[in-house]
Amino acid sequence: MARTVSCRKLKQELPGLDMPPFPGPKGLEIFENISKQAWAEWMTHQTTLINEMRLNMMDLTARTYLSEQREKFFDGEEVDQAEGYVPPTE
């Protein structure tokens, strides 16, 4: 049976991640409170921000920015959108 969590982002009981997404307390917090679905949505948004804003992940400022955006995203707050980005149509 899949492990479920009360997802902080989607406000319902959903399947949780199989393991923390990264080491440390923040990774454990995400593991315990964020569903697979919400994490997948964040990964898509994060990838868009990195690509469209041309963020350099070697830069501490860029990593800090993404961390702040991640917290806003999971708290249901408004997050930055990549300026001029138009998602592909199906």
Secondary structure by P-SEA (a helix, b strand, c coil): ccccccccccccccccccccccccaaaaaaaacccaaaaaaaaaaaaaaaaccccccccaaaaaaaaaaaaaaaaccccccccccccccc
